[in-house]
Amino acid sequence: MSNVPGLTSGGQNWWTRSYFPKEEIQQGWDDGKMITSLNYGNGSWALVMSDFLGYNGGGRWSTTESFPEDKIKKGWDEGKMITSINYGSGLWALVMAPDVGYVSQQWWARSYFPKNEIEEGWNKGRIITSLNYGNGVWVLVMSKIS
């Protein structure tokens, strides 16, 4: 558990779906919320969206069958940061958003648990902002906070 700067107690919504919850994400974005958790397990996607001070929208999500390396690069080029990357139902789900308090990011995709990469990131002043396992791959995202 953590105290995340910007999150408010004003409101959260959650959904579980057997399919990727794209309509629910759009509904949350229309209500001014951002994705604060997206996971897959036991045949279901679990989505949490929260009020977040300073979030002005502009998020993007995508799903692909192959690892979304090109979509990450494109998002970074547009000033967006990874907020979530997960695998489920044969799909990689990537969520990126601007203005979430990160100034830079680095990611790794490994077939083994990325213990050394975590240490490397910590030594460079980064924190873990996403760590998930799917399709035989550990995906680690570490970020510097503004």
Order of alpha helices (4+ residues) and beta strands (2+ residues): beta-alpha-beta-beta-beta-alpha-beta-beta-beta-alpha-beta-beta
